[in-house]
């Protein structure tokens, strides 16, 4: 399902001395089945924007349409509850998303809330826990006894248990070691290949280049750019102006090109780069 923002504004604490204009005239269409990175410096509006997709926040003005569900400033809970199943959001700090006394109950909560029996929900919990790299031995443990990385996996399992059409992840690899991060991002890519829309908020441009197809750049509450990641990373000066680092491989290619090579900066993998360097050396 596509996600359409039309002239979306969001003001925190409006008409008070603490008013903060977080989103400013956002027009945006995220196609169904895309794997999209949302990037920008801290305070650019990324977290505010993603919380509008499943109506955790309502717009001050404008609208968001997710399939046949329209979200505006006047929505009532009964009209947006179905959206909570369609669009699953995993926050940056998973400990705030876990609340039950056992991991099993935490993962089962969503499916039961949307009509599954306890037995059905338990089977779903076992399956999704395995998907995120934890075995069934964790089911009866308290989520509050877990490490930060394990909490993140359980929070993701709780969202996957509802089989959402849209998966939204705010810094999903925070707290994970490099191998754990790779496993998790590979999981999101597999989910995306099954037709799900995946949106990842990330500060890691290496991950953005390797795993995402498109990138949205936010700055001061506005969407400034929305384009293919390999095209975006050709705009080094623009990204530097926002204090966004280039992926390591892109930065290395730029260094090579400054020293006489002519290698395409859209290359994503080491193998491709090795082949490109070899081709240059044999010309």
Secondary structure as GFF3:
##gff-version 3
##sequence-region A 1 283
A	DSSP	beta_strand	3	12	.	.	.	ID=ss1
A	DSSP	beta_strand	20	30	.	.	.	ID=ss2
A	DSSP	beta_strand	35	39	.	.	.	ID=ss3
A	DSSP	alpha_helix	46	53	.	.	.	ID=ss4
A	DSSP	beta_strand	61	66	.	.	.	ID=ss5
A	DSSP	beta_strand	69	71	.	.	.	ID=ss6
A	DSSP	alpha_helix	77	86	.	.	.	ID=ss7
A	DSSP	beta_strand	87	90	.	.	.	ID=ss8
A	DSSP	three_ten_helix	94	96	.	.	.	ID=ss9
A	DSSP	alpha_helix	103	113	.	.	.	ID=ss10
A	DSSP	alpha_helix	118	131	.	.	.	ID=ss11
A	DSSP	three_ten_helix	136	138	.	.	.	ID=ss12
A	DSSP	three_ten_helix	143	145	.	.	.	ID=ss13
A	DSSP	alpha_helix	148	160	.	.	.	ID=ss14
A	DSSP	beta_strand	166	170	.	.	.	ID=ss15
A	DSSP	alpha_helix	178	193	.	.	.	ID=ss16
A	DSSP	beta_strand	197	201	.	.	.	ID=ss17
A	DSSP	alpha_helix	205	211	.	.	.	ID=ss18
A	DSSP	beta_strand	214	219	.	.	.	ID=ss19
A	DSSP	beta_strand	222	228	.	.	.	ID=ss20
A	DSSP	alpha_helix	229	232	.	.	.	ID=ss21
A	DSSP	alpha_helix	236	241	.	.	.	ID=ss22
A	DSSP	alpha_helix	248	258	.	.	.	ID=ss23
A	DSSP	alpha_helix	270	281	.	.	.	ID=ss24
###
